[in-house]
């Protein structure tokens, strides 16, 4: 049993607290200060989703209040409030992280005037084509990067994204996240992906957005064999594509760029110079298109 107690004050300045078992979700006790002279204690048999079995209603003097219709109505709404709060606790997704987390940030020329600024958000694959993209766009754009091992589902990812976006005004944000966070289910991924979009829109409200699909993983000699995680990558890409399409965000299908080219791989995940060049060409092309559409 892992008992937790939560305290608060509602909009009517009524003080309340409730105690529950974080392991089973069972609610054990609720106490609410209704008025200066009236404090209600409620004991619960069990809680399952929003359904409560109420064992007893007692006021601060230990007297039964079953016949007090007004108080029973108040308690009805209180139990509904508690149900909503507890349901939020129960649905919270655990945070999964790797043994070693890392982040790479580069925001060059921050005090210089530049025709346009672009931010690439992704992981080590994004980091590998970052320089090549910068070279292809150097006469038009200043390219920045946020490459991180943080995954969708981890609130730390959103903090990192907000931190970088707040450095300056970006005209285009090209983003990907899907290779890391294998401990998260695809349901978790779908649930949290809109938070990434919302964070980017909040901190870069004028930027044009481009989402890049996650690339397949390979294994074996010559990387001919597609690794099993690729099936999960495909599903994550499908879920992300649905989310960005509904938001009117352009798609850069990097999965398709490399899917038929095992010769592009340096290992099962990362790419050799040929693979990096192919991706950089696609990324730079989508960015040019976005800037030309201004």
Secondary structure, 3 states (H helix, E strand, C coil): CCEEEEEEECCCCCEEEEEEECCCCCEEEEEEEEECCEEEEEEEEEEECCEEEEEEEEECCCCECCCCHHHHHHHHHHHHHHHHHHHHHHHCCCCCCCCCCCEEEECCCCCCCCCCEEEEEECHHHHHHHHHHHHHCCCCCEEEEEEECCCCCCHHHHHHHHHHHCCCCCCEEEECCCCCCCCCCHHHHHHHHHHHHHHHHHHCCCCEEEEECCCCCEECHHHCEECCHHHHHHHHHHHHHHHHHHCCCEEECHHHHHCCCHHHECCCCCECHHHHHHHHHHHHHHHHHHHHCC
